[in-house]
Amino acid sequence: MFLSSSALRRAAVLAVAVPVAGTFLSALSAPAAFAAGQATAVLDPAEQRIADNLDTRSQDVRLGSTLGGVVLDAGSRKPVWGHGATTALMPASNTKLGTATAALTVLGPAHRFTTKVVRGDGTLTLVGGGDRTLTTADLTELARTAVTGLKKAGLTSVRVRVDDSLFPEPTLATGWNDGYYPDSVAPVRALVVDGHQVTDTSLDAGQVFAAALAQQGVTVTGEVTHGVAAPGDVSVASHRSAALSAVVKHMLKVSDNDIAETLLRMTALSAGRPATFEDGTAVVREVLGQYGISLANYEIHDGSGLSRANRIPAQTIADILDLAADPRHAETLKYIVDGLPVAGEAGSTLGPEWGRFDTADSQCAVGKVKAKTGTLTGAIALSGLTQAQDGQWKVFSFIENDSTADPADIKDALDGLAATVNGCWA
């Protein structure tokens, strides 16, 4: 088992509404019955309009011939519409939904990441703890605290090194190419400041820390180097991140690849496994499986969705969202729904600056759709929730692969499908 006993206890607590494990898992897996053609739903008039319109609009030439899509009623898990729902497709950043689910479950929403400064043998070591939200202000405060201790010890000069040994040396994931570095994603290290997209984020953070020490009147001798804190080094300062719940919301809102890859590794470590792509994705699969999510045709190689070898069906993405929206799991997973960008929300991946929900067909859904975007060359996805015309919340997932249309046009078409689910585009 990959999950720690504490994580399993959290999951068990969330299932109290349906205490029998078999029943619990069966309920969570209900949407999969639709995918297998084992259930025929009776639709209300609003749902029938959704289904009829999606039958037509999913044939939009902008979407090409490879589209997977599904719509579920969030309350009853009733299938409303499906098209290629179980087809394994490149999901792009929709992959982050599974990463978030695993991180919140294994680490817990209240988890915080700690960056430390330790002293020994005339050296201050900045120890990375997997906090991708660390800022220059945070490092300045760490330096201020450390300098207070140095002055009490009568020290006016010090060497500085960085310890990012929490993670192994960065590698490329299956399906990545070195052209991703450092703009799409930085090499994954346990130490970074201000989200800087540089090749060695640890040395970069160490240099910012050294500059802060100098501003406090301490002389830093030599260059900042990599190293490992010694067992006898004394802790002199520490900084804790915001709660994981806030980190996950930010990651989803702006689709931050670096945070996603860091969370994948921290989740693996918390589950007792090495901080690697392989072990992190194995934990994601384990968590989803324990929640009852079908892993048929589910293949992932990273936490961000940058891998072009990732394959996830629209049905699985919808099931993950349905899980996050389930009140039984609100204590742990509600932050996924909270973090979904809102149509027309500036500063998110569904904001006007990205040209989203700004056509005659989709403008009506501004403020009414919450959804995770996904964009790679040859793969565009949109999956989320909206309250339909019958007053019921619907979960949807649309994944397009291999269309030759302009990506902006593909996104407009997907926004229109989401507006169709909402019912404002009748």
C-alpha positions in Angstrom: 0.0 0.0 0.0 1.3 3.4 -0.9 -0.8 5.5 1.5 0.4 6.1 5.0 -1.8 4.9 7.9 -2.8 8.6 8.7 -3.8 9.2 5.1 -5.9 6.0 5.0 -7.6 7.1 8.3 -8.4 10.5 6.6 -10.0 8.7 3.7 -11.9 6.4 6.0 -13.3 9.3 7.9 -14.6 10.8 4.7 -16.5 7.7 3.9 -18.6 7.7 7.1 -21.8 8.5 5.1 -21.5 5.1 3.5 -19.5 3.0 6.1 -19.3 -0.3 4.2 -16.2 -0.1 2.0 -17.7 -2.1 -0.8 -20.7 0.1 -1.0 -18.5 3.2 -0.8 -16.3 2.1 -3.7 -19.3 1.0 -5.8 -20.9 4.5 -5.4 -17.7 6.2 -6.4 -17.4 4.0 -9.5 -21.0 4.6 -10.7 -20.1 6.8 -13.6 -17.9 4.1 -15.1 -21.1 2.0 -15.7 -22.1 4.6 -18.3 -18.7 4.3 -20.0 -19.2 0.6 -20.3 -22.7 1.0 -21.7 -24.2 -0.8 -18.7 -26.7 1.9 -17.9 -29.3 3.9 -19.8 -30.2 7.1 -18.1 -33.6 8.8 -18.1 -32.9 12.5 -18.8 -35.0 15.4 -17.7 -35.9 18.0 -20.5 -32.9 20.2 -19.7 -30.5 17.3 -19.8 -32.0 16.0 -23.0 -31.4 19.5 -24.6 -27.8 19.2 -23.4 -27.4 15.8 -24.9 -29.0 16.7 -28.2 -27.0 19.9 -28.6 -23.7 18.2 -27.7 -24.5 15.5 -30.3 -24.5 18.3 -32.9 -21.9 20.7 -31.5 -19.3 18.0 -30.8 -19.1 17.5 -34.6 -17.7 21.0 -35.0 -14.9 20.8 -37.6 -12.6 22.8 -35.3 -12.6 19.8 -32.9 -11.3 17.4 -35.5 -12.1 13.7 -35.4 -10.5 12.8 -32.0 -12.7 14.1 -29.2 -13.5 12.4 -25.9 -16.3 13.9 -23.9 -18.7 13.1 -21.0 -21.3 14.9 -18.9 -22.5 13.6 -15.6 -25.1 14.9 -13.1 -23.0 15.6 -10.0 -25.7 14.8 -7.5 -26.9 11.5 -8.8 -23.9 10.6 -11.0 -26.4 10.0 -13.8 -24.7 10.0 -17.2 -26.1 12.7 -19.4 -24.0 12.5 -22.5 -20.9 10.8 -23.8 -18.7 10.6 -26.9 -15.5 8.5 -26.9 -15.6 8.8 -23.1 -13.2 5.9 -22.4 -10.8 6.7 -25.2 -7.3 7.2 -23.9 -6.2 10.7 -24.9 -3.4 13.1 -24.2 -5.0 15.2 -21.3 -2.4 18.0 -21.0 -2.8 19.9 -17.7 -6.0 18.0 -16.8 -3.4 15.6 -15.4 -3.0 18.1 -12.5 -6.4 17.0 -11.1 -5.1 13.6 -10.2 -1.9 15.1 -8.8 -4.0 17.4 -6.6 -6.2 14.6 -5.4 -3.3 12.5 -4.3 -1.4 15.4 -2.6 -4.5 16.4 -0.6 -5.2 12.8 0.4 -1.7 11.7 1.4 -0.3 15.0 2.8 -3.6 16.5 4.0 -4.9 20.0 3.3 -3.3 21.5 6.3 0.2 20.3 5.4 2.9 23.0 5.2 6.4 22.8 3.6 9.4 23.8 5.7 12.5 25.5 4.5 15.3 25.6 7.1 18.7 27.2 7.8 21.2 25.3 9.8 24.7 26.3 11.0 27.8 24.3 11.5 31.6 24.6 10.8 31.3 28.3 9.8 28.7 27.5 7.2 25.0 28.4 6.9 23.1 25.7 4.9 19.7 26.6 3.3 17.8 23.3 3.3 15.0 22.9 0.7 11.8 21.4 1.9 9.8 21.3 -1.4 8.2 24.8 -1.0 7.6 26.1 -4.5 6.0 29.2 -3.1 9.1 30.5 -1.2 9.7 34.2 -1.8 12.6 36.6 -1.5 10.7 38.2 1.5 10.7 34.7 3.1 14.5 34.3 2.5 15.1 37.8 3.8 13.3 36.9 7.0 15.3 33.7 7.3 18.5 35.7 6.9 17.4 38.2 9.5 16.8 35.4 12.0 20.0 33.6 11.2 22.1 36.8 11.5 20.7 37.4 15.0 22.1 34.0 15.9 25.5 34.7 14.2 25.9 38.0 16.0 25.2 36.3 19.4 27.9 33.8 18.5 30.3 36.6 17.6 30.5 35.6 13.9 30.7 38.3 11.2 31.4 36.1 8.2 30.0 32.8 6.9 30.0 30.4 4.0 26.6 29.6 2.3 25.6 26.3 0.7 22.3 24.9 -0.4 21.0 21.4 0.4 18.3 20.2 -2.0 19.0 16.5 -1.3 15.3 15.9 -0.5 14.9 15.2 -4.2 17.2 13.3 -6.4 19.1 15.0 -9.3 16.6 16.3 -11.8 15.7 14.1 -14.8 13.4 14.4 -17.8 10.1 12.5 -17.4 9.0 10.1 -20.1 7.3 12.2 -22.8 9.4 15.3 -21.9 12.0 16.9 -24.0 14.8 19.2 -22.9 13.1 22.1 -24.8 10.8 22.3 -21.8 13.6 23.7 -19.7 13.4 26.2 -18.1 10.4 28.0 -19.6 7.6 25.4 -19.4 9.1 23.8 -16.3 12.3 24.1 -14.3 14.4 21.1 -13.5 12.6 19.8 -10.4 14.5 20.6 -7.2 13.5 20.9 -3.6 14.5 24.6 -3.3 13.4 27.6 -5.4 12.6 31.3 -4.8 9.9 33.4 -6.4 9.1 30.6 -8.8 12.2 31.5 -10.8 12.5 29.6 -14.1 16.2 28.8 -14.1 18.2 25.7 -14.6 19.5 25.5 -11.0 16.8 26.9 -8.8 18.6 25.8 -5.6 21.8 27.8 -6.3 19.6 30.7 -7.4 17.8 30.6 -4.0 21.1 30.3 -2.2 22.4 33.4 -3.9 19.3 35.4 -3.0 19.7 34.2 0.6 23.4 35.2 0.6 22.5 38.7 -0.7 20.1 39.0 2.2 22.8 38.1 4.7 25.1 40.7 3.2 22.4 43.3 3.6 22.3 42.4 7.3 26.0 43.1 7.6 27.3 39.6 7.4 30.2 38.8 5.0 29.6 35.8 2.8 32.9 34.2 1.8 33.3 32.3 -1.4 30.6 31.1 -3.8 27.3 29.6 -2.9 27.7 25.8 -3.4 25.7 22.6 -3.2 26.1 20.4 -0.2 24.3 18.4 2.4 23.7 19.6 6.0 25.7 17.7 8.5 23.9 15.7 11.3 25.4 17.9 13.9 24.4 21.2 12.3 22.2 23.4 14.5 18.9 24.8 13.3 18.9 28.6 13.3 15.8 29.6 11.3 12.9 28.1 9.5 9.9 29.1 7.3 6.7 27.3 6.8 4.6 27.7 3.6 0.9 28.4 3.4 -1.3 25.3 3.8 -1.3 22.8 1.0 -5.0 23.6 0.4 -4.0 27.1 -0.7 -1.0 25.8 -2.7 -3.3 23.4 -4.6 -5.8 26.2 -5.4 -3.1 28.4 -6.8 -1.6 25.5 -8.8 -4.9 24.8 -10.5 -5.9 28.5 -11.0 -2.8 29.3 -13.0 -1.9 25.7 -14.0 1.6 25.9 -12.5 3.7 23.1 -13.8 6.5 23.5 -11.3 4.2 23.3 -8.3 2.6 20.2 -9.7 5.9 18.4 -10.1 7.0 19.4 -6.7 3.7 18.1 -5.2 4.1 14.8 -7.0 7.5 14.3 -5.3 6.3 15.4 -1.8 3.3 13.1 -2.1 5.6 10.2 -2.9 7.9 11.0 0.0 4.9 11.2 2.4 3.8 7.8 1.1 7.2 6.3 2.0 8.5 6.2 -1.6 11.4 8.0 -3.4 10.8 11.5 -4.8 10.7 10.4 -8.5 8.4 10.7 -11.4 7.8 6.9 -11.3 7.0 6.7 -7.6 5.0 9.8 -7.6 2.7 8.7 -10.4 2.4 5.3 -8.8 1.1 6.9 -5.6 -1.4 8.9 -7.7 -2.7 5.7 -9.3 -2.9 4.1 -5.8 -4.9 7.0 -4.4 -7.3 7.2 -7.3 -7.8 3.4 -7.2 -8.6 3.5 -3.4 -11.2 6.1 -4.1 -12.8 3.8 -6.7 -11.7 5.7 -9.8 -11.3 3.4 -12.8 -7.7 3.3 -14.0 -8.6 1.6 -17.3 -6.7 3.4 -20.1 -5.0 5.6 -17.5 -1.3 6.3 -18.1 0.7 9.1 -16.6 4.4 9.9 -16.4 4.4 13.2 -14.6 2.4 15.5 -12.3 1.9 18.5 -14.5 0.6 17.0 -17.8 3.5 18.1 -19.9 4.3 14.6 -20.8 3.2 13.7 -24.3 3.0 10.1 -23.3 0.2 10.7 -20.8 -3.2 9.2 -21.6 -6.4 9.7 -19.6 -10.0 9.2 -20.8 -12.5 12.0 -20.4 -14.5 9.6 -18.2 -11.7 9.4 -15.7 -11.2 13.1 -15.5 -14.9 13.6 -15.0 -14.9 10.9 -12.2 -12.0 12.7 -10.5 -14.0 16.0 -10.5 -17.1 14.2 -9.4 -15.2 12.8 -6.5 -13.8 16.3 -5.6 -17.4 17.7 -5.7 -18.8 15.0 -3.5 -19.8 16.4 -0.1 -18.5 13.3 1.6 -15.0 14.3 0.6 -15.3 18.0 1.1 -13.0 18.1 4.1 -10.1 16.9 2.0 -10.9 17.5 -1.7 -13.1 20.6 -1.9 -10.0 22.7 -2.6 -9.8 21.2 -6.1 -13.2 22.6 -6.9 -12.3 25.9 -5.2 -9.2 26.1 -7.3 -10.8 25.6 -10.7 -10.6 28.7 -12.8 -13.9 30.5 -13.4 -14.9 31.5 -16.9 -13.9 35.1 -17.5 -11.8 35.3 -14.3 -8.8 37.5 -14.8 -5.6 36.1 -13.6 -6.6 32.5 -14.3 -6.3 30.3 -17.3 -9.9 31.0 -18.2 -9.4 34.8 -18.1 -10.0 37.2 -20.9 -6.3 37.6 -21.3 -6.3 34.1 -22.7 -9.3 34.8 -25.0 -11.6 32.4 -23.1 -15.4 32.5 -23.1 -15.5 35.6 -25.3 -17.5 34.4 -28.4 -21.1 34.9 -29.1 -21.8 31.3 -28.1 -19.8 31.2 -24.9 -20.0 34.7 -23.4 -23.2 33.8 -21.7 -21.3 31.3 -19.5 -18.9 33.8 -18.0 -19.0 33.4 -14.2 -21.1 30.2 -14.6 -18.4 27.6 -15.4 -15.5 26.4 -13.3 -13.0 24.3 -15.2 -9.5 23.1 -15.5 -7.8 23.9 -18.8 -5.2 21.9 -20.6 -3.0 22.9 -23.6 -0.2 21.1 -25.4 0.5 21.1 -29.1 -2.1 18.6 -30.4 -4.0 18.4 -27.2 -6.5 20.8 -25.7 -8.8 19.9 -22.8 -11.5 21.6 -20.6 -13.0 19.8 -17.7 -15.1 21.2 -14.8 -18.5 21.9 -13.4 -21.5 24.1 -14.1 -25.0 24.5 -12.8 -27.4 23.6 -15.6 -30.8 24.9 -16.4 -32.5 22.2 -14.3 -30.7 23.7 -11.3 -28.5 20.7 -10.9 -24.7 20.7 -11.1 -23.1 18.9 -14.0 -19.6 17.6 -14.3 -18.1 17.6 -17.8 -14.8 16.7 -19.5 -13.9 17.4 -23.1 -10.5 16.4 -24.5 -9.5 17.1 -28.0 -6.4 15.6 -29.7 -4.8 16.1 -33.1 -7.1 18.8 -34.6 -5.4 20.8 -37.3 -7.4 24.0 -36.4 -5.9 27.0 -34.8 -5.6 26.3 -31.0 -7.6 29.5 -30.2 -10.4 28.2 -32.4 -10.3 24.8 -30.7 -10.6 26.5 -27.3 -13.5 28.6 -28.5 -15.3 25.4 -29.6 -14.6 23.8 -26.2 -15.9 26.9 -24.4 -19.0 26.5 -26.4 -19.5 22.9 -25.3 -19.2 24.1 -21.7 -21.8 26.8 -22.3 -24.0 24.1 -23.8 -23.8 22.1 -20.6 -24.7 25.2 -18.6 -27.6 25.6 -20.9 -27.1 29.3 -21.5 -26.3 28.5 -25.2 -29.5 26.6 -25.7 
